[in-house]
Amino acid sequence: GGVPTYTVGELAEAINSALRRSFTDGVWVRGEIQGWSERGPHAYFRLVEETDTGKAAINVQFFANARMRLRPILAKHRLQLSDGLKVRLFGHLDYFAPSGQLGLKMSSLDPRFTLGEMALERDDVVRRLVAKGLFDANRRLAVPAAPLRVGVVTSTASAAWGDFTHELDRSGLAFRLRVIDVRVQGEFAVDMVSSALRTLTRHDDLDVVVLIRGGGSKTDLATFDHETIATAIATSPVPVFTGLGHEVDRSVADEVAHSSLKTPTACAAALVEHVWAFQAEVERVWSAIEAHANRATQQSNASLATIAHGIRRATVSAVERSEDRLGHRRQRDDQRRRRSRARSGRGRR
């Protein structure tokens, strides 16, 4: 009889009293965000950890007032809370009687923890690529002399696509584009981008493939740190250019690509530059051929003039010698005729 009997409501109160006594100052907890959802100004998710015995999870409520308060901190570090992000957050435990669930009311978070986790994951991906000999594989490929046949992986509804095509159109060059429209952020982005890269690079009728998107948060950029996308770039048989719109950061995709440019516009400009350089080289070669041909013609003309002058001198000399010989012969003939006439005149006398 020493164990009390509670009503459900009383038990809920007792649990909350015990929680307040045990975690008076609140609690820091770290894990991975899963099941992020927004209802009005509030957000809800589970904080999850994979343990040796399975999975541990706790429900988190991120109410509007806390979201408003944390917005400047998240913006400063260019973080956007979403599924898959590892976080260290602070809150107060609460047992919610109507649903019978224990939850954590989130009121703060440590952005440096998230940035550090992202950096560690990124370093792990780079290490694995280096170990497989893939890290600089794409950079070793040669860009064709005039890369006019271009595959594009992007969201065609984005400003990135408009900026890229505008820069190519402005050049007046005859680029031919084959584009695959993908998500560049969110849960489907990694699979869509890596699949599109593999599809475009499977054929040998493209000179380069470009991967472009506009600017965004560090969380958006983390999509392009994923090993699946990096491997698709590293194993591509054609050069891959990236223009991911992040002026400061470099993703793993940028690290393994043949050429990484700051923005989609810069990516297009790099292609234009390649083609102009080829055109300039062609014109330089033709000019060199023309100059060589002109020199050869001039040298031939000079040789012909020298030969003609020599022939003329030889001809004149030969004619003069012939005239001399003819003159001598005429003199001898005249002398013979005179002697002959003189002999015949003596004979008549």
C-alpha positions as CSV (number, residue, x, y, z in Angstrom):
1,G,0.0,0.0,0.0
2,G,3.0,2.4,0.1
3,V,3.0,2.9,-3.7
4,P,0.6,5.8,-4.6
5,T,-2.0,5.6,-7.4
6,Y,-2.1,8.5,-9.8
7,T,-4.7,9.7,-12.2
8,V,-3.2,10.2,-15.7
9,G,-3.3,13.9,-15.1
10,E,-1.6,13.6,-11.8
11,L,1.1,11.4,-13.2
12,A,1.7,13.9,-16.0
13,E,2.2,16.6,-13.3
14,A,4.5,14.4,-11.3
15,I,6.6,13.6,-14.3
16,N,7.0,17.3,-15.2
17,S,7.9,18.1,-11.5
18,A,10.6,15.4,-11.6
19,L,11.9,16.7,-14.9
20,R,12.1,20.3,-13.6
21,R,14.0,19.1,-10.5
22,S,16.4,16.9,-12.5
23,F,17.0,19.4,-15.3
24,T,16.5,22.7,-13.6
25,D,18.7,24.7,-15.9
26,G,17.6,22.9,-19.1
27,V,19.7,20.5,-21.1
28,W,22.0,20.5,-24.1
29,V,21.5,17.5,-26.4
30,R,23.1,16.6,-29.7
31,G,21.9,14.4,-32.6
32,E,20.6,14.5,-36.2
33,I,17.4,16.3,-37.3
34,Q,14.9,14.0,-38.9
35,G,11.2,14.5,-39.9
36,W,11.5,18.3,-40.0
37,S,8.0,19.8,-40.5
38,E,6.5,23.3,-40.1
39,R,3.0,24.1,-38.9
40,G,2.3,27.8,-39.1
41,P,5.2,29.7,-37.4
42,H,6.2,26.6,-35.4
43,A,8.6,23.7,-36.4
44,Y,8.7,20.1,-35.2
45,F,11.2,17.4,-35.6
46,R,12.9,14.4,-34.0
47,L,16.4,14.5,-32.8
48,V,17.9,11.1,-33.5
49,E,21.1,9.2,-32.7
50,E,22.1,5.8,-34.1
51,T,23.4,3.8,-31.1
52,D,25.0,0.4,-30.7
53,T,21.6,-1.1,-29.7
54,G,19.6,0.7,-32.4
55,K,18.1,4.2,-32.5
56,A,17.4,6.8,-29.8
57,A,15.1,9.7,-30.6
58,I,13.3,12.6,-28.8
59,N,10.6,14.9,-30.2
60,V,11.6,18.6,-30.4
61,Q,9.2,21.5,-30.5
62,F,10.7,24.7,-32.0
63,F,8.1,27.3,-31.3
64,A,7.7,30.6,-33.1
65,N,9.2,32.9,-30.4
66,A,12.4,30.8,-30.2
67,R,12.6,30.6,-34.1
68,M,12.4,34.4,-34.3
69,R,15.1,34.8,-31.6
70,L,17.5,32.3,-33.3
71,R,16.9,33.6,-36.9
72,P,19.8,36.2,-36.8
73,I,22.2,33.5,-35.4
74,L,21.3,31.0,-38.1
75,A,21.5,33.7,-40.8
76,K,24.9,34.9,-39.6
77,H,26.3,31.4,-40.0
78,R,24.3,30.7,-43.2
79,L,22.6,27.7,-41.6
80,Q,19.2,26.4,-42.4
81,L,17.7,23.7,-40.1
82,S,16.6,20.7,-42.2
83,D,16.7,16.9,-42.3
84,G,20.1,15.3,-41.9
85,L,21.7,18.2,-40.2
86,K,23.7,17.4,-37.0
87,V,23.0,19.9,-34.2
88,R,23.7,20.6,-30.6
89,L,20.7,22.3,-29.2
90,F,19.4,23.6,-25.8
91,G,16.0,23.3,-24.4
92,H,13.7,22.2,-21.5
93,L,12.1,18.8,-21.2
94,D,8.4,18.7,-21.1
95,Y,5.9,15.9,-20.7
96,F,2.8,16.8,-22.9
97,A,-0.2,15.3,-21.2
98,P,-2.7,15.4,-24.1
99,S,-0.5,13.2,-26.3
100,G,1.4,11.4,-23.6
101,Q,4.7,12.3,-25.2
102,L,8.0,13.6,-23.8
103,G,9.4,16.4,-25.8
104,L,12.1,19.0,-25.7
105,K,11.2,22.7,-26.1
106,M,14.1,24.1,-28.1
107,S,15.3,27.6,-27.2
108,S,18.9,27.7,-28.5
109,L,21.6,25.9,-30.5
110,D,25.3,25.9,-31.0
111,P,26.1,26.8,-34.6
112,R,29.8,26.0,-34.3
113,F,29.0,22.4,-33.5
114,T,27.0,22.0,-36.7
115,L,29.7,23.7,-38.8
116,G,32.3,21.5,-37.2
117,E,30.3,18.3,-37.9
118,M,29.8,19.4,-41.5
119,A,33.5,20.0,-41.9
120,L,34.4,16.6,-40.4
121,E,32.0,14.8,-42.7
122,R,33.4,16.8,-45.6
123,D,36.9,15.8,-44.7
124,D,35.9,12.2,-44.4
125,V,34.5,12.3,-47.9
126,V,37.7,13.9,-49.3
127,R,39.9,11.3,-47.5
128,R,37.9,8.4,-49.0
129,L,38.1,9.9,-52.5
130,V,41.9,10.4,-52.2
131,A,42.2,6.8,-51.0
132,K,40.4,5.5,-54.1
133,G,42.6,7.7,-56.4
134,L,39.5,9.7,-57.5
135,F,40.2,13.1,-56.0
136,D,42.0,14.6,-59.0
137,A,40.8,12.2,-61.6
138,N,38.5,14.6,-63.4
139,R,41.1,17.4,-63.4
140,R,43.5,15.2,-65.3
141,L,41.1,15.1,-68.3
142,A,41.7,17.5,-71.2
143,V,39.0,20.0,-72.2
144,P,38.3,19.7,-76.0
145,A,39.7,22.6,-78.0
146,A,36.2,24.1,-78.7
147,P,33.8,22.9,-76.0
148,L,30.6,23.8,-77.7
149,R,28.6,20.6,-76.8
150,V,27.6,21.2,-73.2
151,G,25.6,19.0,-70.8
152,V,23.9,21.0,-67.9
153,V,22.7,19.8,-64.5
154,T,20.6,22.4,-62.8
155,S,17.1,23.5,-61.7
156,T,15.8,25.1,-64.9
157,A,13.3,27.2,-62.9
158,S,16.2,28.9,-61.1
159,A,18.0,32.2,-61.9
160,A,21.2,30.1,-62.2
161,W,19.9,28.6,-65.5
162,G,18.8,32.0,-66.8
163,D,22.2,33.6,-66.0
164,F,24.1,30.7,-67.6
165,T,22.2,30.7,-70.8
166,H,22.2,34.5,-71.1
167,E,26.0,34.5,-70.9
168,L,26.3,31.9,-73.6
169,D,23.8,33.6,-75.9
170,R,25.7,36.9,-75.4
171,S,28.8,35.4,-76.9
172,G,27.2,34.7,-80.2
173,L,28.9,31.3,-80.3
174,A,27.1,28.1,-81.5
175,F,26.8,26.3,-78.2
176,R,24.5,23.2,-78.1
177,L,23.0,22.4,-74.7
178,R,21.5,19.3,-73.2
179,V,20.0,20.0,-69.8
180,I,18.6,17.8,-67.1
181,D,16.3,19.5,-64.6
182,V,17.0,18.5,-61.0
183,R,16.4,19.6,-57.5
184,V,19.5,21.3,-56.1
185,Q,18.5,21.2,-52.4
186,G,16.3,19.1,-50.2
187,E,15.9,15.4,-49.7
188,F,15.9,14.4,-53.4
189,A,18.7,16.6,-54.5
190,V,21.7,14.2,-54.0
191,D,20.1,11.3,-55.9
192,M,18.8,13.6,-58.7
193,V,22.0,15.4,-59.2
194,S,24.3,12.3,-59.2
195,S,21.9,10.4,-61.5
196,A,21.8,13.4,-63.9
197,L,25.6,13.6,-64.0
198,R,25.9,9.8,-64.7
199,T,23.3,10.1,-67.5
200,L,25.0,13.0,-69.3
201,T,28.5,11.6,-69.0
202,R,27.5,8.1,-70.2
203,H,27.6,9.3,-73.8
204,D,30.6,10.5,-75.7
205,D,28.9,13.3,-77.7
206,L,29.4,16.0,-75.0
207,D,32.6,18.1,-74.6
208,V,31.9,19.1,-71.0
209,V,29.2,18.9,-68.3
210,V,28.4,21.8,-66.0
211,L,26.7,21.6,-62.6
212,I,25.3,25.0,-61.5
213,R,23.0,26.5,-58.9
214,G,22.5,29.9,-57.3
215,G,23.7,31.0,-53.8
216,G,22.2,29.7,-50.6
217,S,23.0,28.6,-47.1
218,K,25.8,26.4,-45.9
219,T,23.1,23.7,-45.5
220,D,22.2,24.0,-49.1
221,L,25.9,23.8,-50.1
222,A,26.2,20.6,-48.0
223,T,24.2,18.8,-50.7
224,F,27.3,19.2,-52.9
225,D,29.6,17.8,-50.2
226,H,27.9,14.4,-50.6
227,E,30.1,11.5,-51.6
228,T,27.6,10.3,-54.2
229,I,27.8,13.5,-56.2
230,A,31.6,13.8,-55.7
231,T,32.0,10.3,-57.0
232,A,29.8,10.9,-60.1
233,I,32.0,13.9,-60.9
234,A,35.3,12.2,-60.2
235,T,34.4,9.1,-62.4
236,S,33.0,11.2,-65.3
237,P,34.8,10.5,-68.6
238,V,34.3,14.2,-69.6
239,P,35.4,17.3,-67.8
240,V,32.9,18.7,-65.2
241,F,32.7,22.4,-64.5
242,T,30.9,23.6,-61.3
243,G,29.3,27.0,-60.8
244,L,27.6,26.6,-57.4
245,G,27.0,30.3,-56.6
246,H,28.9,30.2,-53.3
247,E,31.4,33.1,-53.3
248,V,33.2,32.1,-50.1
249,D,32.8,28.3,-49.7
250,R,34.1,25.4,-51.7
251,S,32.1,22.2,-51.7
252,V,33.6,18.7,-52.2
253,A,32.0,18.9,-55.7
254,D,34.1,22.0,-56.4
255,E,37.2,20.2,-55.1
256,V,36.9,17.2,-57.4
257,A,35.6,19.1,-60.5
258,H,37.9,19.8,-63.5
259,S,37.2,23.6,-63.0
260,S,35.2,25.2,-60.2
261,L,33.9,28.7,-60.8
262,K,32.2,31.1,-58.4
263,T,28.9,31.5,-60.1
264,P,26.8,30.1,-63.0
265,T,27.7,33.2,-65.1
266,A,31.4,32.7,-64.4
267,C,31.0,29.0,-65.5
268,A,29.5,30.1,-68.8
269,A,32.2,32.7,-69.3
270,A,34.9,30.1,-68.8
271,L,33.4,28.0,-71.6
272,V,33.2,31.1,-73.9
273,E,36.8,31.8,-73.1
274,H,37.9,28.3,-74.1
275,V,36.1,28.7,-77.5
276,W,37.5,32.2,-78.1
277,A,41.0,30.9,-77.3
278,F,40.5,28.1,-79.8
279,Q,39.3,30.6,-82.4
280,A,42.2,32.9,-81.7
281,E,44.6,30.0,-82.0
282,V,43.1,28.9,-85.4
283,E,43.4,32.5,-86.7
284,R,47.0,32.6,-85.4
285,V,47.8,29.4,-87.2
286,W,46.2,30.6,-90.4
287,S,48.1,33.9,-90.2
288,A,51.3,31.9,-89.7
289,I,50.5,29.7,-92.7
290,E,49.7,32.8,-94.8
291,A,52.9,34.5,-93.8
292,H,54.9,31.3,-94.5
293,A,53.2,31.0,-97.9
294,N,53.9,34.7,-98.7
295,R,57.6,34.2,-97.7
296,A,57.9,31.1,-99.8
297,T,56.3,32.9,-102.8
298,Q,58.6,35.9,-102.4
299,Q,61.6,33.6,-102.2
300,S,60.4,31.7,-105.3
301,N,59.9,34.9,-107.1
302,A,63.3,36.1,-106.2
303,S,64.8,32.8,-107.3
304,L,62.9,32.9,-110.6
305,A,64.1,36.5,-111.1
306,T,67.7,35.4,-110.4
307,I,67.4,32.4,-112.8
308,A,65.8,34.6,-115.5
309,H,68.5,37.2,-115.1
310,G,71.1,34.4,-115.4
311,I,69.4,33.0,-118.5
312,R,69.2,36.4,-120.0
313,R,72.9,37.0,-119.4
314,A,73.8,33.6,-120.8
315,T,71.6,34.2,-123.8
316,V,73.0,37.6,-124.5
317,S,76.6,36.2,-124.2
318,A,75.7,33.2,-126.4
319,V,74.2,35.5,-129.1
320,E,77.2,37.9,-128.9
321,R,79.6,34.9,-129.2
322,S,77.6,33.6,-132.2
323,E,77.6,37.0,-133.8
324,D,81.4,37.2,-133.3
325,R,81.8,33.7,-134.9
326,L,79.6,34.7,-137.8
327,G,81.6,37.9,-138.2
328,H,84.8,36.0,-138.3
329,R,83.4,33.5,-140.8
330,R,82.2,36.4,-143.0
331,Q,85.6,37.9,-142.9
332,R,87.3,34.6,-143.8
333,D,84.8,34.0,-146.6
334,D,85.3,37.5,-148.0
335,Q,89.1,37.0,-147.9
336,R,88.7,33.6,-149.7
337,R,86.5,35.2,-152.4
338,R,89.0,38.1,-152.9
339,R,91.9,35.6,-153.2
340,S,90.0,33.5,-155.6
341,R,89.1,36.5,-157.8
342,A,92.8,37.6,-157.8
343,R,94.0,34.2,-158.9
344,S,91.4,34.0,-161.7
345,G,92.4,37.5,-162.9
346,R,96.1,36.5,-163.2
347,G,95.1,33.4,-165.2
348,R,93.4,35.5,-167.9
349,R,96.4,37.6,-168.5
